[in-house]
Every structure is written in C-alpha cells, then in structure tokens.
C-alpha cells in the first residue's frame, strides 16, 4: 500500500540542518539579534552553570555538533566528545499552548508593520516584547530546557547538551523561524494563519468610534490661530563645520595659548554637532540613552587628551591633571577603547565573584582542549597570562573583558572590550 506524501505543513514541522563550520576566533558566538537573544536567555542573569555552559560553548565553537534536526518542541544532534563515537543529544523546549499561540498571533496581527514583516519572512526583533505584553514568553529560560544525552555525565546540562544549546543560537542567525518551530509551529502553518488573519482584517469594515470630547489637535489648532507657521527644521548634521583659525593672527593677546584655544573650540564644535545630529533624528531612530556619567575634572582632562590635541596642549593637560605625558597618553588610550568605564579599571583592580573567575578559568582551559592552555595569575579582576606580557581585565559591569599588553614597564590597553573572553584571549595571543 503506497503511503500518502507528506503535506507542506508536515514537511515544515521537521527541518534538518547540516553541521555548521567551526567558529574559533570570532568575538561573538552569535552574529544576529536573535542568536544573541537566545544566548542571553540561555545564560540567564545569574550564570550559575557557567562552567558547564562554557565547556559546551567550546565544543560548539570547535564544530563538534553534527547534523541538527528540529521538530516542534525538540532539537536533536550527535555531538562528538572525548570518545570515538559521538553521543546522541537532544534538547526539549516547552511548546506554546493553543491559547498562547492565539495571543501571540493576535498581538502580531494588531501591529501592521509586524504582520507585513512576518508575511515577508522577516522576524522583527520587537516580537519578543509584543509577546511579553500579551503574556507569552517567546524565548525559553534555562529552566525550561530539558536535556537528554547518551553520555555518562549526570550534569544538567552536560557539555554535549550545552553544545547543542549554543549551536541552536547559530541556527537562529540563519533562520529565526527555527525558534517558532521549537515553540510548536512550522513556518508554512504560521504563514497560513497570518494570511487568514490578514484577509479577515481587510474584509472587516472598521467600526466607527463614538465621539468622546474634543480632539486635542482641534484645541491646539485653536490656540495657534494667528501665529506664524513653525520654521522648517535645519538640515541633518553629520560633522562639525570649520573652526576659526587663530594661529595666523598678527598680534595675539599676551598670555593666550592660541593652539589650545583652537583645540577647545574644535572639541566643542564636535560635541555640539553630535548632540545636534541626535536631536534631528526621527523619533523612532533615537538611540537608547545610557546611564548618565558625571565626569570629574581629571577624567574630562583625559577625554580631551583622547581627542589628540597638539603636543603643547597635551603637556598643559598633563600638568593640570598632575600626570606625566606618558601617563596621560595611556589614560587617553583607555578612554578611546571604553570611555569613563575603561578608566575605572586602568589603575586598580576590584573584587569580582570568585566563583565567576573560577568558571572563567575553566572556560579558557576547555577552549584549548588541554593543548597547552596559557598559565594565568589572578589578581582580583586582573588575569595576567604568564610568559606573554598580556593581561585581561574585567570591567566593573562584570561582563566585559578589556585586553592589555605590557609596554615599557606599564600595562597599556590595546583593544576594545568584549564579553567573550576566549575571543579576546585568542587575539591577544595571536
């Protein structure tokens, strides 16, 4: 008896992905918003399983995860461990209930932009926020994942299951609809429902709202009656205009440092242009404001030094800040790589969680797979690589690692910070 061919929905509910290439040397494990969101949700706000997750992350980077099969609520793969035969590994994810799917689809259909994006096979990053407002958690928490593995390790998760966890993040880089399949709906099934909702909205006449009070625009228009129209906004600004040149002045006033004055004017113009550029951005493009940072006089001198002033001006700044020119140049280098937050770790270490540092050392050890991992000397938040004149410093936020090298008897910052310590360490050793 011939078996009936699988429907489109059935084929869509079982997807097979070939093994992904190695990811050694990359700064970030994932490359897209969805991949990084999965990693953030997996690691959680408190990295209690950092050691095992770190070993799984190393396995995933090294390409130990084979072909991955994704079905509703489950991802399975074979993961190569220390034995010749790979282990059978799977990850179970709770599927959304029918009620939760209805809430999620209703929330999506209510946003015309999101509905159009999904119908065009593009998952907007704000879909998680819409789902949360509807009472649905789209990204699973670590406690929601149930690992299974044929290895003898009783860890939860073992390093093979953790490797599969991380490799799913790279699948989401290529196709974020994998997340929806793990939550219970295949892409074609979801698209059919969205098309149905879209068609229903198009044929349903809009229900007029009863009048309630006076529209605010009418009140505003009446108040503005007789006033001239507002002027057009100025054109966009992406760089400062020319600054007055005073160095050619015939007779500068006595005691006036003309070069320093020109430098201060140029710095003020640059900051003003940056603020004006942000003010003229459309409302939906404004960057998220960072927590305000109040600079001390000493830190502001460093900020000015980072703008590469003339040599004479740099000397005056170092004198005013009671620093040597070399010390100020070193501080300015730190500012260029991380601003005021990088200055906080320039001269003194701080006391991070010892358990976190222990997990980090284990992560470094596993990244080398036992092949001569570098020796490390720990001084509070500073990790010095023995025999390499290299150092990693943990920022006071507890997440970012700053690379340093020893030059002329002093430790100098040499790069931008990153959360992935193995990537920063690889670049330092290279």
BELTA-V732603 format. One record per pair of residues at least 4 apart in sequence whose C-alpha atoms are under 8 Angstrom apart, sorted by the first residue. I is the first residue (numbers start at 0). J is the second residue. D is the distance in Angstrom with one decimal. If there is no record, write none. Layout:
{{I,J,D} {I,J,D}}
This chain:
{{5,9,5.8} {5,10,6.3} {6,10,6.3} {7,11,6.0} {7,187,7.1} {8,12,6.3} {8,185,6.8} {8,187,6.0} {8,188,5.7} {9,13,7.1} {10,14,7.5} {11,185,5.3} {11,186,6.4} {11,187,6.5} {11,188,7.8} {12,69,7.9} {12,70,5.5} {12,71,6.4} {12,180,6.9} {12,184,7.2} {12,185,4.9} {12,186,8.0} {13,68,7.0} {13,69,5.8} {13,70,4.7} {13,71,7.7} {14,68,5.7} {14,69,5.3} {14,70,6.6} {15,66,7.0} {15,67,5.8} {15,68,4.4} {15,69,6.3} {16,66,5.7} {16,67,5.1} {16,68,6.3} {17,65,7.1} {17,66,4.6} {17,67,6.6} {18,62,7.6} {18,64,6.6} {18,65,4.7} {18,66,4.7} {18,67,7.0} {19,62,6.6} {19,64,7.7} {19,65,7.6} {20,62,5.8} {21,59,7.5} {21,60,5.3} {21,61,5.0} {21,62,4.6} {22,28,7.3} {22,59,7.8} {22,60,4.6} {22,61,6.5} {22,62,7.4} {23,60,5.6} {23,61,6.5} {23,422,7.7} {24,421,7.9} {24,422,5.4} {24,425,6.4} {24,426,7.4} {25,422,5.9} {26,417,7.1} {26,419,6.2} {26,422,4.9} {26,423,6.9} {27,418,7.8} {27,419,6.3} {27,422,7.5} {28,35,7.8} {28,60,7.8} {28,169,7.8} {28,419,7.8} {29,34,5.1} {29,35,5.4} {29,38,7.7} {29,168,6.2} {29,169,5.7} {29,172,6.7} {30,34,6.4} {30,35,6.9} {30,169,7.6} {30,172,6.2} {31,35,6.2} {31,172,5.3} {32,36,6.0} {32,124,7.0} {32,172,7.8} {33,37,6.3} {33,124,7.1} {33,168,7.6} {33,171,6.0} {33,172,6.4} {33,175,6.4} {34,38,6.5} {34,167,8.0} {34,168,4.4} {34,169,6.0} {34,170,7.6} {34,171,5.2} {34,172,5.1} {34,175,7.9} {35,39,6.1} {35,168,7.0} {36,40,6.1} {36,138,7.9} {37,41,6.0} {37,138,6.8} {37,168,5.8} {38,42,6.1} {38,165,6.9} {38,168,6.4} {39,43,5.9} {39,44,8.0} {40,138,6.7} {40,139,6.8} {40,140,5.7} {40,141,7.0} {41,139,7.7} {41,140,6.2} {41,141,5.2} {41,164,7.8} {42,46,5.8} {42,48,7.9} {42,49,7.5} {42,52,7.9} {42,141,7.1} {43,140,7.2} {43,141,6.9} {46,355,8.0} {48,52,6.1} {49,53,5.7} {49,355,7.6} {49,358,6.0} {49,359,7.9} {50,54,6.5} {50,358,4.8} {50,359,7.4} {50,361,6.3} {50,362,6.5} {51,55,6.3} {51,154,7.9} {51,156,7.1} {51,157,6.6} {51,158,5.6} {51,161,7.2} {52,56,6.0} {52,156,7.8} {52,158,6.6} {52,161,5.5} {52,162,7.7} {53,57,6.3} {53,358,7.8} {53,359,8.0} {53,361,7.7} {53,362,5.0} {53,365,7.7} {54,58,6.4} {54,158,5.6} {54,161,7.7} {54,162,7.7} {54,361,7.9} {54,362,6.1} {54,365,5.8} {54,366,7.5} {55,59,6.2} {55,157,7.7} {55,158,4.3} {55,159,6.0} {55,160,7.1} {55,161,4.5} {55,162,3.9} {55,163,7.6} {55,165,7.4} {56,60,6.1} {56,161,6.9} {56,162,5.5} {56,165,6.1} {57,61,6.2} {57,162,7.5} {57,362,7.7} {57,365,6.5} {57,366,5.3} {58,62,6.5} {58,63,5.4} {58,64,7.4} {58,158,7.7} {58,159,7.5} {58,162,5.7} {59,63,5.8} {59,64,6.0} {59,162,4.9} {59,163,7.1} {59,165,6.5} {59,166,5.9} {63,78,5.6} {63,79,5.0} {63,80,7.4} {63,162,8.0} {64,76,6.8} {64,77,6.2} {64,78,4.5} {64,79,6.5} {64,162,6.9} {64,163,6.6} {64,166,7.4} {65,76,5.9} {65,77,5.3} {65,78,6.0} {65,79,7.7} {66,76,5.7} {66,77,6.9} {67,74,6.7} {67,75,5.6} {67,76,4.7} {67,77,7.8} {68,74,5.6} {68,75,5.3} {68,76,6.5} {69,73,5.9} {69,74,4.5} {69,75,6.6} {69,177,7.6} {69,180,7.4} {69,181,6.9} {70,74,6.4} {70,180,6.5} {70,181,6.3} {70,183,7.9} {71,94,7.0} {71,180,5.3} {71,181,4.7} {71,182,6.1} {71,183,4.3} {71,184,6.6} {71,185,7.6} {72,91,5.6} {72,92,4.7} {72,93,5.8} {72,94,5.4} {72,180,7.3} {72,181,4.5} {72,182,5.7} {72,183,5.9} {73,89,6.9} {73,90,5.6} {73,91,4.5} {73,92,5.9} {73,181,6.0} {74,89,5.6} {74,90,5.3} {74,91,6.7} {74,181,7.5} {75,87,7.6} {75,88,5.7} {75,89,4.1} {75,90,6.4} {75,163,7.9} {76,87,6.2} {76,88,5.4} {76,89,6.3} {76,163,7.2} {77,85,5.7} {77,86,5.4} {77,87,4.7} {77,88,5.8} {78,85,5.2} {78,86,5.2} {78,87,6.6} {78,88,6.7} {78,159,5.9} {78,162,7.7} {78,163,7.7} {79,83,7.7} {79,84,6.9} {79,85,4.2} {79,86,6.3} {79,159,7.7} {80,84,7.8} {80,85,6.1} {80,86,7.0} {80,159,7.1} {86,148,6.6} {86,149,5.5} {86,150,6.0} {86,159,7.6} {87,148,5.6} {87,149,5.4} {87,150,7.9} {88,146,7.5} {88,147,5.6} {88,148,4.3} {88,149,6.6} {88,159,6.8} {88,160,5.9} {88,163,7.6} {89,146,5.8} {89,147,5.2} {89,148,6.4} {89,160,6.7} {89,163,7.5} {90,144,6.4} {90,145,5.6} {90,146,4.6} {90,147,6.4} {90,160,7.0} {90,163,7.5} {90,164,7.3} {91,144,5.7} {91,145,4.9} {91,146,6.4} {92,139,7.4} {92,143,6.4} {92,144,5.3} {92,145,6.8} {92,181,6.4} {92,182,6.8} {93,143,6.7} {93,144,7.6} {93,182,6.5} {94,181,6.9} {94,182,4.3} {94,183,4.9} {95,99,5.7} {95,100,6.2} {95,182,5.6} {95,183,6.2} {96,100,6.2} {97,101,6.2} {98,102,6.3} {99,103,6.1} {99,134,7.9} {99,135,6.2} {100,104,6.0} {101,105,5.9} {102,106,6.1} {102,130,7.7} {102,133,6.0} {102,134,7.8} {102,135,7.5} {103,107,6.2} {103,129,7.6} {103,130,5.5} {103,133,6.6} {103,135,6.9} {104,108,6.0} {104,193,7.4} {105,109,6.1} {106,110,6.9} {106,129,6.3} {106,130,6.9} {106,133,6.6} {107,111,7.8} {107,113,5.9} {107,114,5.7} {107,126,7.5} {107,129,7.2} {108,113,7.3} {108,114,5.4} {108,193,7.4} {108,196,7.0} {108,197,7.2} {109,114,7.8} {110,114,6.2} {111,115,6.1} {112,116,6.1} {113,117,6.2} {113,122,7.8} {113,123,6.5} {113,126,7.6} {114,118,6.2} {114,193,7.4} {114,197,7.9} {115,119,6.2} {116,120,6.4} {116,121,5.0} {116,122,6.4} {116,123,6.8} {117,121,5.0} {117,122,5.6} {117,123,7.6} {117,190,7.8} {118,190,6.5} {118,193,7.2} {118,194,7.5} {122,126,7.2} {122,175,6.8} {122,176,7.4} {125,129,6.5} {126,130,6.1} {127,131,6.1} {127,136,7.3} {127,137,5.9} {127,138,7.4} {128,132,6.2} {129,133,6.4} {130,134,6.3} {130,135,5.0} {130,136,6.3} {130,137,6.5} {131,135,5.0} {131,136,5.6} {131,137,7.5} {137,182,7.8} {138,178,7.9} {139,143,5.8} {139,144,7.2} {140,144,7.2} {146,155,7.1} {146,156,6.0} {146,160,6.0} {147,160,7.0} {148,157,7.7} {148,159,7.3} {148,160,6.6} {152,157,6.1} {153,157,6.7} {154,158,7.9} {156,160,5.8} {156,161,5.9} {157,161,6.2} {158,162,6.1} {159,163,6.6} {160,164,6.3} {161,165,6.4} {162,166,6.2} {163,167,6.3} {164,168,7.2} {165,169,7.2} {166,170,6.6} {167,171,6.4} {168,172,6.5} {169,173,6.8} {170,174,6.1} {170,175,7.4} {170,177,7.2} {171,175,4.3} {171,176,7.3} {171,177,6.2} {171,178,7.0} {175,179,7.7} {176,180,6.5} {176,186,6.6} {177,181,6.2} {178,182,6.3} {179,183,6.4} {179,184,5.8} {179,185,6.9} {179,186,7.6} {180,184,4.8} {180,185,4.9} {180,186,7.1} {184,188,6.4} {184,189,6.2} {185,189,6.2} {186,190,6.0} {187,191,6.1} {188,192,6.5} {189,193,6.2} {190,194,6.1} {191,195,6.2} {192,196,6.2} {193,197,6.0} {194,198,6.1} {195,199,6.1} {196,200,6.2} {197,201,6.3} {198,202,6.4} {199,203,6.2} {213,217,7.0} {213,218,7.3} {214,218,6.8} {215,219,6.2} {216,220,6.0} {217,221,6.2} {218,222,6.3} {219,223,6.3} {220,224,6.2} {232,279,8.0} {235,276,6.5} {235,279,6.5} {236,272,6.5} {236,273,8.0} {236,275,6.8} {236,276,5.2} {237,272,6.9} {237,273,7.4} {237,276,6.2} {238,269,7.1} {238,272,6.0} {238,273,7.6} {239,268,5.7} {239,269,5.4} {239,271,7.7} {239,272,5.2} {240,268,7.4} {242,261,7.4} {242,264,6.8} {242,265,6.0} {242,268,7.7} {243,261,7.3} {244,261,6.7} {245,257,6.2} {245,258,7.8} {245,261,6.9} {246,257,6.0} {246,258,6.7} {251,255,6.8} {251,257,7.6} {256,260,6.3} {257,261,6.2} {258,262,6.2} {258,309,7.3} {258,312,7.3} {259,263,6.2} {259,308,7.8} {259,309,7.6} {259,311,8.0} {259,312,5.5} {260,264,6.2} {261,265,6.2} {262,266,6.2} {262,308,6.4} {262,309,7.8} {263,267,6.1} {264,268,6.1} {265,269,6.2} {266,270,6.3} {266,303,7.8} {266,306,7.6} {267,271,6.1} {268,272,6.0} {269,273,6.3} {270,274,6.3} {271,275,6.1} {272,276,6.0} {273,277,6.4} {274,278,6.2} {275,279,6.2} {276,280,6.5} {277,285,6.7} {277,286,8.0} {280,284,6.1} {280,285,6.2} {281,285,6.8} {292,339,7.7} {294,298,5.7} {294,299,5.9} {294,339,7.6} {295,299,6.1} {296,300,6.2} {297,301,6.6} {297,320,5.7} {298,302,6.3} {298,339,7.2} {298,342,8.0} {299,303,6.3} {300,304,6.2} {300,316,6.3} {300,320,6.8} {301,305,6.2} {301,327,6.6} {301,330,6.3} {301,331,5.3} {301,334,7.2} {302,306,6.8} {302,331,6.6} {302,334,6.6} {302,338,7.8} {303,307,7.5} {303,308,7.4} {304,308,6.2} {304,313,6.3} {304,316,7.2} {304,327,7.2} {304,328,7.1} {304,331,5.7} {305,328,7.6} {305,331,4.5} {305,332,6.6} {305,334,6.6} {305,335,6.3} {307,313,7.9} {308,312,5.9} {308,313,5.9} {309,313,6.2} {310,314,6.2} {311,315,6.4} {312,316,6.2} {313,317,6.2} {313,324,7.1} {314,318,6.2} {314,324,6.2} {315,319,6.1} {316,320,6.1} {317,321,5.9} {317,322,4.8} {317,323,5.7} {317,324,5.5} {317,327,6.0} {318,322,6.1} {318,323,7.2} {322,326,5.9} {322,327,6.0} {323,327,6.2} {324,328,6.0} {325,329,6.2} {326,330,6.3} {327,331,6.0} {328,332,6.2} {329,333,6.5} {329,411,6.3} {329,412,7.6} {330,334,6.3} {330,342,6.8} {330,345,7.2} {331,335,6.3} {332,336,6.6} {332,411,7.9} {332,412,6.6} {333,337,6.3} {333,338,7.0} {333,341,5.7} {333,342,6.2} {333,345,7.2} {333,411,7.8} {333,412,5.7} {334,338,4.1} {334,339,6.3} {334,341,6.1} {334,342,6.4} {336,341,7.1} {336,412,7.7} {336,414,6.3} {336,415,5.0} {336,416,7.4} {337,341,4.7} {337,342,7.7} {337,415,6.8} {337,416,7.4} {338,342,6.7} {339,343,6.6} {340,344,7.5} {340,394,7.4} {340,395,7.6} {341,345,6.6} {341,394,7.2} {342,346,7.9} {343,347,7.7} {343,394,7.9} {343,395,7.5} {344,348,6.1} {344,349,7.9} {344,392,7.4} {344,393,7.9} {344,394,6.6} {344,395,7.4} {348,378,7.4} {348,379,6.0} {348,380,5.3} {348,381,6.3} {349,379,5.8} {349,380,5.5} {349,395,7.6} {350,379,5.2} {350,380,6.0} {351,355,7.5} {351,356,7.5} {351,379,6.7} {351,380,6.1} {351,397,7.2} {352,356,6.6} {353,357,6.2} {354,358,6.2} {355,359,6.2} {356,360,6.3} {357,361,6.4} {358,362,6.2} {359,363,6.3} {359,420,7.9} {360,364,6.2} {361,365,6.1} {362,366,6.1} {362,421,7.7} {363,367,6.7} {363,372,7.2} {363,420,7.8} {363,421,6.2} {364,368,6.6} {364,369,6.5} {364,372,5.6} {365,369,6.7} {366,421,7.0} {367,371,6.9} {367,372,5.4} {368,372,7.9} {373,384,6.4} {373,385,7.0} {374,384,5.8} {374,385,5.3} {374,386,8.0} {375,382,6.2} {375,383,5.6} {375,384,4.8} {375,385,5.8} {376,382,5.8} {376,383,5.1} {376,384,6.6} {376,385,6.8} {377,381,5.9} {377,382,4.8} {377,383,6.4} {378,382,6.4} {378,383,7.8} {380,392,5.9} {380,393,5.4} {380,394,8.0} {381,390,6.9} {381,391,5.9} {381,392,4.6} {381,393,6.6} {382,390,5.6} {382,391,5.1} {382,392,6.3} {383,388,7.7} {383,389,6.1} {383,390,4.3} {383,391,6.4} {384,388,6.7} {384,389,5.5} {384,390,5.8} {385,389,7.8} {387,428,7.5} {388,404,5.8} {388,405,5.2} {389,402,7.6} {389,403,5.8} {389,404,4.6} {389,405,6.4} {389,427,6.8} {389,428,7.9} {390,402,6.1} {390,403,5.0} {390,404,6.1} {391,400,6.2} {391,401,5.6} {391,402,4.9} {391,403,6.1} {391,424,7.6} {392,400,5.5} {392,401,5.1} {392,402,6.6} {392,403,7.5} {393,397,6.3} {393,398,7.0} {393,399,5.9} {393,400,4.7} {393,401,6.4} {394,398,6.6} {394,399,5.4} {394,400,6.1} {394,401,7.1} {398,417,8.0} {398,418,5.5} {399,416,5.7} {399,417,5.0} {399,418,4.5} {399,419,7.8} {400,416,5.1} {400,417,5.4} {400,418,5.9} {400,419,7.6} {400,420,6.3} {400,423,7.4} {401,412,7.2} {401,414,6.9} {401,415,6.5} {401,416,4.4} {401,417,6.9} {401,423,7.8} {402,412,6.0} {402,413,5.9} {402,414,5.8} {402,415,7.3} {402,416,6.8} {402,423,6.7} {402,424,7.7} {402,427,7.0} {403,410,6.1} {403,411,5.3} {403,412,4.4} {403,413,5.4} {403,414,7.5} {404,410,5.5} {404,411,5.4} {404,412,6.5} {404,413,6.6} {405,409,5.4} {405,410,4.4} {405,411,6.1} {406,410,6.2} {406,411,6.6} {416,423,7.8} {417,423,6.9} {419,423,6.7} {420,424,6.0} {421,425,6.0} {422,426,6.4} {423,427,6.3} {424,428,6.2} {425,429,6.1}}
